[in-house]
Amino acid sequence: MTISERIDADLRQAMRDRDEVAKQALRAAKTALTEARTATANHDLSDEEAIAVLQKLAKRRRDTAAEYEKLGETARAQNELADVTVFDRYLPQALTEAEVEAIVRQVIADTGVTSLREMGVVMGPSMAKVAGRADGKVVSQVVRRLLAA
């Protein structure tokens, strides 16, 4: 069963259960997937493409929640984060910072990079290895910390 099919099935179940949070989040996910599908050659999205769309959607919601927190709108921030928890059901397990650090250390060892000036040489392979399981900002921070030491 593809991610799109799982979202459709879970949306139907959320409607039956009258779960408004899940229903709202899954409708947003379904809309984003439909827009992504029709933006290209109107083909069915692969699971990798669907995961990328859901990751963007979750990141946007997290950023919006952070802005609401800054403004003191905690209720709105909680609503955004509730949607993120629904999206997380369909995303691969995120890597911990320690796991990201291990990957970055391996890339640094493989490339032989020693200075912060060559950060780009490390970022490319590191981002390829984490493959959507870690935020680019976290990877960047780890790379900077390890190369600065």
C-alpha positions as CSV (number, residue, x, y, z in Angstrom):
1,M,0.0,0.0,0.0
2,T,1.5,3.3,-1.0
3,I,1.6,6.4,1.3
4,S,-1.1,8.1,-0.7
5,E,-3.4,5.0,-0.3
6,R,-2.6,4.9,3.4
7,I,-3.5,8.6,3.8
8,D,-6.8,8.0,1.9
9,A,-7.7,5.1,4.2
10,D,-6.7,6.9,7.3
11,L,-8.7,10.0,6.2
12,R,-11.8,7.8,5.8
13,Q,-11.2,6.3,9.3
14,A,-10.6,9.8,10.8
15,M,-13.9,10.9,9.4
16,R,-15.7,7.9,10.8
17,D,-14.0,8.5,14.2
18,R,-14.8,12.2,14.0
19,D,-11.1,13.0,14.7
20,E,-11.0,16.6,13.6
21,V,-7.3,17.0,14.0
22,A,-6.4,14.0,12.0
23,K,-9.0,14.8,9.4
24,Q,-7.7,18.4,8.9
25,A,-4.1,17.3,8.7
26,L,-4.8,14.4,6.3
27,R,-6.8,16.6,4.1
28,A,-3.9,19.1,3.9
29,A,-1.6,16.2,3.1
30,K,-3.9,14.9,0.4
31,T,-4.1,18.3,-1.1
32,A,-0.4,18.8,-1.1
33,L,0.1,15.4,-2.7
34,T,-2.5,16.1,-5.4
35,E,-0.8,19.4,-6.2
36,A,2.6,17.7,-6.4
37,R,1.2,15.1,-8.7
38,T,-0.5,17.5,-11.0
39,A,2.4,20.0,-11.1
40,T,4.5,17.4,-13.0
41,A,3.3,15.0,-15.7
42,N,0.2,14.1,-13.7
43,H,1.7,10.7,-12.7
44,D,1.2,8.8,-9.5
45,L,3.8,9.9,-6.9
46,S,6.3,7.3,-5.7
47,D,6.7,6.8,-2.0
48,E,9.9,8.8,-2.1
49,E,8.2,11.8,-3.8
50,A,5.3,11.6,-1.4
51,I,7.7,11.5,1.6
52,A,9.4,14.6,0.2
53,V,6.1,16.4,0.0
54,L,5.1,15.4,3.5
55,Q,8.5,16.5,4.9
56,K,8.1,20.0,3.3
57,L,4.6,20.2,4.8
58,A,5.8,19.1,8.2
59,K,8.7,21.6,8.1
60,R,6.4,24.4,7.1
61,R,4.1,23.6,10.0
62,R,7.0,23.4,12.5
63,D,8.3,26.8,11.3
64,T,4.8,28.3,11.6
65,A,4.5,26.9,15.1
66,A,7.8,28.5,16.1
67,E,6.5,31.8,14.8
68,Y,3.3,31.5,16.7
69,E,5.3,30.7,19.9
70,K,7.3,33.9,19.4
71,L,4.1,35.8,19.1
72,G,2.7,34.2,22.3
73,E,0.0,32.3,20.4
74,T,0.5,29.0,22.1
75,A,-2.9,27.6,21.1
76,R,-2.2,28.1,17.4
77,A,1.3,26.7,17.8
78,Q,-0.2,23.6,19.4
79,N,-2.6,23.2,16.5
80,E,0.3,23.3,14.0
81,L,2.3,20.8,16.0
82,A,-0.7,18.5,16.2
83,D,-0.8,18.4,12.4
84,V,3.0,17.6,12.4
85,T,2.4,14.5,14.6
86,V,-0.1,13.2,12.1
87,F,2.4,13.8,9.2
88,D,5.1,12.0,11.2
89,R,3.1,8.7,10.9
90,Y,4.0,8.6,7.3
91,L,7.6,9.8,7.4
92,P,10.7,7.7,8.1
93,Q,12.1,7.7,11.6
94,A,14.2,10.8,12.1
95,L,17.9,10.4,12.9
96,T,19.1,11.6,16.3
97,E,21.9,14.2,16.4
98,A,24.3,11.4,17.5
99,E,23.4,9.4,14.4
100,V,23.9,12.4,12.2
101,E,27.2,13.1,13.9
102,A,28.4,9.5,13.2
103,I,27.4,9.9,9.5
104,V,29.2,13.3,9.2
105,R,32.3,11.9,10.9
106,Q,32.4,9.1,8.4
107,V,32.0,11.5,5.5
108,I,34.8,13.7,6.9
109,A,37.0,10.7,7.2
110,D,36.2,9.6,3.6
111,T,36.8,13.0,2.1
112,G,39.8,14.0,4.2
113,V,38.3,17.5,4.8
114,T,39.9,19.4,7.6
115,S,38.8,23.0,7.3
116,L,35.5,24.8,7.6
117,R,36.2,26.4,4.2
118,E,35.5,23.0,2.6
119,M,32.2,22.5,4.3
120,G,30.4,22.1,1.0
121,V,32.5,19.0,0.2
122,V,31.1,17.4,3.4
123,M,27.5,18.7,3.2
124,G,26.7,17.1,-0.2
125,P,27.5,13.5,0.7
126,S,26.2,13.9,4.3
127,M,22.8,15.1,3.0
128,A,22.7,12.2,0.5
129,K,23.3,9.7,3.4
130,V,20.7,11.1,5.7
131,A,18.3,11.2,2.8
132,G,15.4,13.1,4.3
133,R,15.8,11.6,7.8
134,A,17.4,14.7,9.2
135,D,16.9,18.4,8.8
136,G,19.5,20.2,6.7
137,K,20.0,22.7,9.5
138,V,20.9,20.0,12.0
139,V,23.4,18.5,9.5
140,S,24.9,21.9,8.9
141,Q,25.3,22.6,12.6
142,V,27.0,19.2,13.1
143,V,29.4,19.7,10.2
144,R,30.3,23.2,11.4
145,R,30.9,21.9,14.9
146,L,33.1,19.0,13.8
147,L,35.1,21.0,11.3
148,A,35.7,23.9,13.7
149,A,37.2,21.6,16.3
